[in-house]
Amino acid sequence: MFLYSLAAAMGLNGPGTTLLFVLLSVLFIKWFLKHKQPWKGRLPPGPSALPILGNLFQVDRRAPNKSLMKLGEQYGPVFTIWLGSCPAVVLCGHEAVAEALIERGHDFSGRYVLPVFRKLANGLGIASSNGERWKQLRRFTLSTLKNFGMGKKSVEQRNLEEAQFLVTAIRNKKDTSLSPNFLLRCASSNIICSLVFGDRFDYEDKRFLTLTEMISENMRVLSGPWIQLYNNFPTILDFLPGPHKKLFRNSADLQNFMNQMIQSHKESLQKDVPRDFIDCFLIKMEEEQHKHDSEFIHMNLLWTIMDLFFAGTETTSTTLQWAIQILAKYPQVQEKIHSEIDEVVGSCRRPTVEDRANMPYTDAVIHEVQRYIDLVPMSLPHTVTRDVEFRGYLIPKGTCVVPLLSSVLKGTSQWETPEEFNPNHFLDENGHFKKSESFVAFSAGKRICPGESLARMELFLFLTTLLQSFVFKPVIDHKEIDISPAISGLAVVPNDYEFYFISR
């Protein structure tokens, strides 16, 4: 019976069901042979799983993080679910997540490569790599981006200039209503372009528009329920049509674009005057060309760039989309930020990073937006780098570990009103900004987002510049704005609304 349930979940019938039955029969034999011996280790308890299907029917594919939080209430802060025939240890709550990622950071620092990412990147680049490759690429990327100004005044200036391009683009719409998503995506992507390519693109450049749209579409596909099915049953879905095929086609097109940029840099490279990240990587490649085990090879350059663009474009622009919607829904919050901007910055100069220290309410709102939207609710999965004893259980090396960031950002013991948007979560009784150890919007530990400082700068400067210039007014009644996710999976994607950007 469950074969037909799975077929229905995939939208198959007739011959599709027959094909699914045959493939599942083959997989069942493989699963049986693999699991004749007990699973190595002492995994935490969890819900009973079906052969091959695992816990497919106990996890809501449209809101998997919420399903895992409910299971955490039943089985405790550390429990096991099965993704098809593979176990995954889920960490729930601030204490369990912090103990694993921070206190035992080295043991839990591996990256578990989901099947969809294995097919895409095959362990190349930063996001999907492990071991010495990950260490070398991460160290090189961070140091190079810092040399080109990440976290410094030079990148702040690029952010301020791009924020003005964004304001101008909105003003050119001449007070008509618009969805800001496309323009926000262009602005965020241009910050990465300036660091990686050494230049920005015009918002009407056709190649640039295609690039940003493919990145956005890939985010939507990766966050949808179909990819969760793919990660459970990659062998089956590789034979079937579906959104994953579009994901792989987009990825191939993006790689072609990046390869063209790399080739252009090779042809114009001047070793003594590196212009950007690509130049620096190419110089490093030449330095290590005689090392047989060098990680500085073309494919690692390609996928490091892909990682930077995907993370740097969609995460920031999506957070800004959410922020505009939330501020439009709660005009009283927007008014308080306008007042703080008027008092601290005024209208005669642009906001700067230094202003953040004098704008506690604005800072609190930005943090609360990130906490509330819970952008990457299950993080990217980790793996343990060796057999690990953890809270009385033995987690074998290579086991998938899911740090459930939702359970920290929405934990009832950490936040006064975890399911509500409430800037007071980040303000003390005197109205001063207060930090929280439970703010893990960028994850935590050794795998924390390497672009955190850049993202924080972008969010503050873009949002304050927009609010200095405009009032966000929704086309519909502000009370009707739905700030629950339209899609929830790898990331949470907001509903799409149009707004009037009224000049102040």
N, C-alpha and C positions, 0 to 999 in steps of 0.2 A: 504493500500500500504506500509505503514511503517513497517508492520510486516514482509513482504518479504524482505525489505531492511535490517532489523535487522538480519533476517535469513541468508542473504547473507554475512553480516559482520561477522557472526559466522561460516560461511562455511557450513550451513545446507541446505538440500533440501529434498524433498519427505516427509517421515515420520517425519523427524526432524522439518520441518516447521509446521506440524500438532501439534506436541508436544509443540512447542514454542507458537503456537496460543492458545492452551488450558491453558498453564501456564500464558501467558500474560493476558488472560481473567480473570483468578482468581486474578492476581495482580491488574488488573484494578478495579475490584470490591472493593478490599481492599483499593486501592488508593482513590477511590471515597468516600468511607465511611469515611476515615481519613480526607479528605479535604473538606467535606461538610461545615465545619466551616472555617472561614478565618484563615490563618496561623498567629499564635501569633506573634506580633511584627510589626515593620515597617522596612522591609528589604530594602536594597538599590535596585535601579532598575537594570535591566539586560535584556538580550535577552529573548524573549518569549520561553516558554518551552512546550513540548508536554506532555500529560498525560503519566505516567509511564516512558517514554523514556527520559524525561527532555530535556537537551541540547545536547544529544548524537551526533546529526548530525552537531552541530556547533563547536565541539571541535575535532580537528584532533588527532586521537588516536596515531599517530606516532610522533607527536610533540605537545602535549597538552599545554605546556608552551607558545609556539608561538601563538597558538590560543587565549589563555587568554590574552596575551599582546596586541593582535589586538583588542580584546573586550574592554580592558582597554582604548585604544585610543578612542573608541566610547562611552563608558559609564562612564569613569572617573576612579579615583584611588580606588574607593570602589564600587563594583557591585556584583550582585548575579547571580549564575548559578545553575542549578538543576542537581544533580547527581541521575538520576532516579527520585524517588519521594522525595529526600532529598535536601534541599537548601544548598548551600555553598557560603559564603561571601568571595570574592577574594580581597586581598589587593595588589594594584599596586603602584610601585614607592617607593623611599627611604623614603619620608615623611610619607606616610600612614603606611608602614611596621614598621618604627622606632616608630611612635606614638603608635601603637598597642603593639608591642613586648617589647619595652623598657619603654616608658613613662607610658603605661597602662599594664605593664608586668603581674601583678597578674591577672587582668581580662581576659587576653588572654593566660594564662599559661596552660590551659587544653589540653589534647591530644584527638583529635577526632580519634577514632579507626575505620579505614576502615574495611569493611567486611572481606577482606582477612586476615588482622591481627587479627580480632576478632576470626576468625576460627582457626588461628594458635596459638595465645598466650592467647586469652580471657582475656586481661587486666592484665596479669602477667608480671613480669620483670620490666625494667625501661622504655623502649621505648613506651610501650602500656598502661602504668598504669596512674592513676590519684590520686588526693587527698593525703591522708596520706600515702598510699602505695608508691606512687611515691616519696614523700618527704623523707621517711625513706630509701628507697632503693638507691636513688640517693646520699643522704648524706653518707650512709655507704660505697657505692661503691667508691665515690671520696676519702674519708678519707683512706680507705683500700689501694687503688691503690697508693695513695701518700706515705703511709707507706712502700710500696714495691718499692718506688723509682720513681713513675711517676713525671716527671718534674725535677728530681734530677740526680746527677752524676751516680748513680748506674744504672738507666735505660739508660742513655746516653752510658754507657759502654756496655750494652747489645745491643744497636743499632749499636755501632761501631763493635762489634764482629759479629753480624748478617750481617752487610754490607760486612764484609770480607768473610763470608761464601758465600754470593751472588756473589762477585767478583770471588772467586775460582770456583764456579759452572759454571760461564760463561766462565772462562778461560779453564775449562776442556772440553768445546765444541770444542777446538782447531781451533779457527778462522773460524768455519763454521757459516753460517747464522742461525739465530734462532729467534723465537718469544719469547720475554722475559716475557710474561704474567704469565706463570706458575711459573717461578722462583721468580718473584716479589711478587706473591701471597704467596708463601711459606715463603719468608723473612718477609713480613708484618704479616702473621699469627703467626710466631714464636715469635714475640714480645708479642702478646697477650698470647700465650701459656706460656711464661716465667712468666707472671704475674698471670695468672689464674691457671695453672697446676704446676708451679714451675720448668719447664724444657722446652726445645725446642725439635723439631723433626728433624731427618735427612730428606733431600729433597727426598730421595728414600724410606722412610717409607711408606708402602702401606696404612696403616690406615690414615696417615696424608694426603696422596695424595687424598684419597677418600673424606676425610673431606673438604679439600680446594676446590675440584672440585664441590662438592654438594653446598657449599656456593656460588661459582661463578655461577653455573647454576641457583640457586634460585634468584640471583641478575638479571640475564638476563631475567628470567620469570617475575619477579616483575616489571621490566622496560618495558616489552613488552605491546602491545595493548590489548592482551587478558585479562590481569589482570584489565585493566581499564573497560572492559566490565563486568568482575566479580564483581568489586566494585559497578557497577550500578545495576546489576541484579544477586545478589548472589543466590537467591532462585532458579532461572532458571538454572544457570550454575552448581550448585551443582548436578543437574541431568544429566549433559552433559559431554562427554569426552573433554579433552583439556589440555593445558600446566599446568593449575592450579592443575590437579591431580598429575603431576610430582612434583610440588612444595610441595604439602602436603606429598607425599611419602618421598621426600628428608628430609623434616622437621622431620618426624617421625624417619628416620634413624639417623639424627643428634642428636635428643633427646636421642636415644639409646646409641650413643657414649658418650654423656655428662653424662648420668646416670652411665655408666661404670666407667668413671673417678671419679665421685662423690663417688661411692661405694668403689673404690680403696682408695680414700682419707679417707673415714670413717674407713676402716680397718687398716690404718697406722697412724691415727691422733695422734699427741702428743700435747695436749692443751698448754703446756708451750712453744712450739717451732713451731708456725704456719709457714708453708712453703710458702703459697700463698693465693690467694683470696678464693679459695674453703675452705681451712682450717679455715680461719677467719669467713666465713659465717657459717660453721658447728658449730664452737664454739659459735657464736651468737645464732644459733638455739637452742643449748642445754641450754644456759642461759635463753632463753625465752620460753622454752617448756611448762611451766605451764600457760603462758598468752594465754587466749582463742582467743584474737584478734591480736596476733603477726603476723607481716608481714614476719618474718624470718622463712619461711617454705620451704620444699623441692622444690615445683613448682616455687616459686619465685627465688630460687637459680638457678634452671635449666634454666629459661627464662632470668635471668640476664646474665648468661654465654652465652646463645645464642645471646643476644643483643650485648654483648661485641665482640664476634667473628664476627658476621655479619658486624657490624659497623667498627671494627678495622682491619678486613682483606680486605674487598672489597673496601672501600673508599680510603684507602691509596694506595693499589696496583693499582687500576684503575687510580688514579691521576698520579702515576709514569708511567703507560703505556702511558697516554696522554702526559706527559712531554717528554718522549723519542721520541715519534712521532713528537711533535712540534719542538724539538731541531734538529731532523734529517731533518725536512722540512726547517728549517731556520738555515743553518750551520754557518751563520755569528753570530747569537746569541750564538750558542754553542761555537764558537771560543772565544768570549768575556768572557764567563764563564771559559773556559780553562785558559785564560790569568789571570783572577782574582784568580783562584785557584793556579796557578804557583807563583803568586806574594805574596799571603797571606799565603798559606799553604806549597807550594813546593811539593816535591816528597818523602821526607824522613820521614814524619809523617802523621798520619791520620787527616782528618778534625774534628773539635770539634764544639760544639754549640757556644762556645765563638767566633769562627771565623766569625759567621754570621754578627756580628756588623761591621766587617771590609770588608764585601763582599756585598755591597749594590746592585750591579748589579745582582748577583746570587739570593739575597733575592727578588729583584723586579721581576725577571723572575719566581720564584716559585709562588709568589702572583699572577702574571699575568696568569700563567697556571691555577690556581684555579679559577680566575675570568672568564677567557675566556671559560673554559670547562663547568662551571656552573653545577657542578656535580649532585646536587640534586635540580633541577630548581624550584620545587614547595614546597620544604621543606616537612617534614611530617606534615600533617594537624593538626591544633590546634582546640581548641574549647573554647568558653567563659565559665568562671566558674560561672557566674551569668547573669541575664538580664543586658545588657550593652548598654548605650546610647553612640553612636560613630558617630561623624560627622553628627548629625541630624537624625540618624537612630536608631532603637531599635533592637538589635540583641539578640534573646532569648537564655537563658542558654542552652548549649548543641549543639548549631548550629555549623556546620563545618566552619572553617575559614582557607583559603589558603593564607599564606604569599608568594607571588610570588617572590621568591628570584631572578629569572631571570630579573625581572623588575628593581631590584636594581643593580645587577652585570652587566647588559647590558643597563642601563638607559642612554639616550642621554644627560641628563642634568648633569650627574656625570662624564662621561668619554669622552675623546676627540674623540676616535675612538672605540666605544663600540663593534662593530662587528668584529674588527680586533685584532689579537694578537700583543700587543704593550707594552713592558716592561716599556716604559716611563710613563705609567700611574702611576707607583710607584716610580718615580725618580723626584727630583726637578731640577732646572736649574743648580745646581752645581754637579749633579750626586749622591746626597745623597738619601738614601731611605726615602720615605714619606708615611705615613699611610693615609688611607682613611676610613671615616665613612661608605662608601658604600661598603666596603669589607665585605660581609656577607656569605662567603663560608661555615662557620660553623654555620649559622643561627645567631640568636641574642636573647637577653632577657633570661628569666628563663629556656627556653628549648634549650639553646645553647648546642652544642655538648660537652658532659662532657670529651671527650678525645681530645679536641683541642690541648692542650699543647703537648701531646704525638704524635699526628699526625704531628704537625709542626716540632717537633724534627726528626721524622722518615723521612719526606720528605726532609729536609735539609741534614741530614747525609747520607741517602741512595743515593740521587742524586749527592751530591758532591763527595762521595766516588767512585761512578761509573764514574763520569766525570774525576776524578783524574787518573783513571786507563784506560779509554777507550775513543775512538771517536765513536759516534753513526753514522753509515753510512747505509742508506737504500739499500735494494737489487734493488729496482726500482729507477728511477730518483726522486730526492727529491721533485721536483716540482709536481709530480703526487700523492704525499701523500695527502689523503683527511682527513682533521682534522675536518670534521663535524661528528656528532654522527651517529653510525650505528643503535643504538636503543636509544630512548628517552622516558622516562616515569618517574618512581620513581627516577631513576638515568640515566645519559647519559653514554652509553657504546661506546668505540671507535671502529673503524675498526681495523682489525688484520693485522699487517705487520711483515715481517721478516727483521732483521738488521744484519749487521756485527759489532761486537764489537772489534774494532781494538785497540790493546794495544798501549799505549802512551809511 
